[in-house]
């Protein structure tokens, strides 16, 4: 389901498919992101946004979900926004 599509300057693997996993399994996005980071992965937020938009989710709701994850200070996923 996940596909490595690049690396961050810090050497973390950037992956696509996070929205599909999030919607399929219902794992809270912040928890999913933390688990991915432990395994040296971070979401490709642009891919997340596009997949959510394609599923009919509005801009404000998508951005709210992303912001909830990255708003915590020092959260691992904020490095790639």
Secondary structure, DSSP 8 states (H G I E B T S, - for coil): --EEEEE-TTS-EEEE-HHHHHHHH---HHHHHHHHHHTTEEE-HHHHHHHHHHTT--HHHHHHHHHHHH-STT-GGGGG-
